[in-house]
Amino acid sequence: MDPFDVLVVGGNGRVGASTVRWLDRLSRRSSEGLLPLRLAIGGRSAASFEAAKKRLNLDELVFVPVDLDGDRETVSAAVGAAQLVVHTAGPFQGRSDPHLLRACIAAGVPYCDVCDELSLSRSARALSAEAAEAGVPAVVSCGIWPGVSALMAALAVEKLGGAASCDSVELSFYTAGTGGAGPTIVSATFLLLATAVATYQNGLPTTKQPWTERRLVDFGAVVGVQPCFLLDNPDVFAIADALGVANCASRFGTAPRVWNSLFGAMKLLPVNLLRNRKAMQGFAQFSMPIIRAVDALVGSTNAMRVDAYRRSDGKNETTEKVTLRCVHPDLEDCVGLATAAFALELLRGRVGDVSNKTTIEPGVWFPTELKAHARDNILRLAKEET
């Protein structure tokens, strides 16, 4: 096997390939204090790898056979050859065991993923003591949202005066069409329509029905005001737990607006069907020609808005808040950029880094739990194309 530094599992897909592209691009900047990274894609199909390699135009890219549903020994061998593993092989819905993270901990290899499934991310977070004992740093749920959105929430709470001053955080997201993403993200959205939405109210975890409680959200001049609906997001739990925020919820909307109505209609399908990974992936593949046609008309803009509200003292009727917005012209590109930013922070002071200053300690962390210096480094990179 050819030597490599970073293994991107699922790198043949749209999000994974975008992550590979940005890892290569960012590691070649002298300003980042890194040496160019030797990159590998982990996946099941050598033919898909060759297509991705050609698309990325990276001649030195290495293919490593990885089947997350197959032989665990093969997965362990692939992980052991890396200095960092980045897991982008979704959809994560329907999975319960973070066995790729377990393999990384056993091999002593740092890890990050783009998991958007709350139960799976919490199972991963539960391995923190084991990772700390092994000296392995890991960050879960660290793409654009969840991920950068959680860092924005932490920054907004800080600007408001800290956790003691903040009563609630509202997360809002918008993507035009599918954001140029592939069938994996589309099927993940379908699967989320069968997932109860985790929210926090007055400090207590509550669950609500997905795609309800419509709200109009102003994303700024580029995107304007868009309808958004409740959808499950691991950021909510992490923000409430790590930042001590009593009230938190997450909403999502898309364009054209008829897509919002179609999602609402899909929610009426039998839950067992919506939770069937194979069926939803097949439906996403079947729908792609129509989705691509619509994407060509509406574009692929991604927008995020985070509102942090001050805790009321009962004297002031005006609610003080901090609002942060972020808009990117292409979802696929910004997810890859954000994931690469988290990955490079895990490498800081480790592989190919001349700074020798680590910012992420051993253990398994949600993005909201990262120290301010790590958070600021990641946000600096993730926002540069916005």
MOWOBEL-V779426 format. One record per residue. N is the residue number from 1. RES is the residue in one letter. OMEGA is omega in whole degrees, 0 to 359 (999 if undefined). Layout:
# MOWOBEL-V779426
n: <N;N>
res: <RES;RES>
omega: <OMEGA;OMEGA>
This chain:
# MOWOBEL-V779426
n: <1;2;3;4;5;6;7;8;9;10;11;12;13;14;15;16;17;18;19;20;21;22;23;24;25;26;27;28;29;30;31;32;33;34;35;36;37;38;39;40;41;42;43;44;45;46;47;48;49;50;51;52;53;54;55;56;57;58;59;60;61;62;63;64;65;66;67;68;69;70;71;72;73;74;75;76;77;78;79;80;81;82;83;84;85;86;87;88;89;90;91;92;93;94;95;96;97;98;99;100;101;102;103;104;105;106;107;108;109;110;111;112;113;114;115;116;117;118;119;120;121;122;123;124;125;126;127;128;129;130;131;132;133;134;135;136;137;138;139;140;141;142;143;144;145;146;147;148;149;150;151;152;153;154;155;156;157;158;159;160;161;162;163;164;165;166;167;168;169;170;171;172;173;174;175;176;177;178;179;180;181;182;183;184;185;186;187;188;189;190;191;192;193;194;195;196;197;198;199;200;201;202;203;204;205;206;207;208;209;210;211;212;213;214;215;216;217;218;219;220;221;222;223;224;225;226;227;228;229;230;231;232;233;234;235;236;237;238;239;240;241;242;243;244;245;246;247;248;249;250;251;252;253;254;255;256;257;258;259;260;261;262;263;264;265;266;267;268;269;270;271;272;273;274;275;276;277;278;279;280;281;282;283;284;285;286;287;288;289;290;291;292;293;294;295;296;297;298;299;300;301;302;303;304;305;306;307;308;309;310;311;312;313;314;315;316;317;318;319;320;321;322;323;324;325;326;327;328;329;330;331;332;333;334;335;336;337;338;339;340;341;342;343;344;345;346;347;348;349;350;351;352;353;354;355;356;357;358;359;360;361;362;363;364;365;366;367;368;369;370;371;372;373;374;375;376;377;378;379;380;381;382;383;384;385;386>
res: <M;D;P;F;D;V;L;V;V;G;G;N;G;R;V;G;A;S;T;V;R;W;L;D;R;L;S;R;R;S;S;E;G;L;L;P;L;R;L;A;I;G;G;R;S;A;A;S;F;E;A;A;K;K;R;L;N;L;D;E;L;V;F;V;P;V;D;L;D;G;D;R;E;T;V;S;A;A;V;G;A;A;Q;L;V;V;H;T;A;G;P;F;Q;G;R;S;D;P;H;L;L;R;A;C;I;A;A;G;V;P;Y;C;D;V;C;D;E;L;S;L;S;R;S;A;R;A;L;S;A;E;A;A;E;A;G;V;P;A;V;V;S;C;G;I;W;P;G;V;S;A;L;M;A;A;L;A;V;E;K;L;G;G;A;A;S;C;D;S;V;E;L;S;F;Y;T;A;G;T;G;G;A;G;P;T;I;V;S;A;T;F;L;L;L;A;T;A;V;A;T;Y;Q;N;G;L;P;T;T;K;Q;P;W;T;E;R;R;L;V;D;F;G;A;V;V;G;V;Q;P;C;F;L;L;D;N;P;D;V;F;A;I;A;D;A;L;G;V;A;N;C;A;S;R;F;G;T;A;P;R;V;W;N;S;L;F;G;A;M;K;L;L;P;V;N;L;L;R;N;R;K;A;M;Q;G;F;A;Q;F;S;M;P;I;I;R;A;V;D;A;L;V;G;S;T;N;A;M;R;V;D;A;Y;R;R;S;D;G;K;N;E;T;T;E;K;V;T;L;R;C;V;H;P;D;L;E;D;C;V;G;L;A;T;A;A;F;A;L;E;L;L;R;G;R;V;G;D;V;S;N;K;T;T;I;E;P;G;V;W;F;P;T;E;L;K;A;H;A;R;D;N;I;L;R;L;A;K;E;E;T>
omega: <178;181;177;180;186;176;177;180;187;184;176;182;184;180;181;180;176;176;177;180;182;175;178;184;184;182;179;178;179;182;180;176;182;167;178;184;172;190;177;174;176;182;182;190;176;179;177;176;181;178;179;179;178;180;182;180;178;186;185;179;185;175;177;179;178;175;184;178;184;185;181;180;178;177;180;179;179;180;184;180;185;171;177;175;177;186;179;187;176;358;182;179;180;176;183;184;178;189;175;175;178;180;179;179;180;182;180;186;176;191;167;180;179;184;177;179;188;184;180;180;177;175;177;180;180;179;187;181;179;179;180;179;180;180;185;173;180;176;181;180;188;170;178;168;4;178;179;178;178;177;176;178;179;179;180;178;178;180;180;179;179;186;182;182;188;179;184;176;176;178;180;183;179;173;174;184;175;182;182;183;182;184;180;179;178;180;177;177;177;181;179;178;176;184;175;184;177;174;173;177;180;176;182;176;177;175;180;179;178;176;176;177;179;178;176;185;178;181;178;190;186;186;180;182;183;175;179;187;179;176;186;184;180;178;185;179;184;180;180;184;186;184;178;180;187;184;181;176;183;181;182;174;182;177;357;188;177;176;178;179;179;176;177;178;179;180;180;178;178;183;180;178;180;181;181;184;183;180;181;176;178;179;178;178;180;185;190;179;178;181;179;179;179;179;180;181;188;180;186;183;175;180;177;174;178;177;175;185;180;176;184;175;179;183;185;181;180;181;178;179;172;180;176;179;176;180;180;184;184;183;182;182;185;174;178;178;181;181;178;179;176;182;181;178;175;179;183;182;181;187;172;183;183;184;179;178;178;180;180;184;175;185;177;188;162;179;181;183;181;179;187;182;177;179;183;177;181;181;179;179;187;183;189;180;183;999>
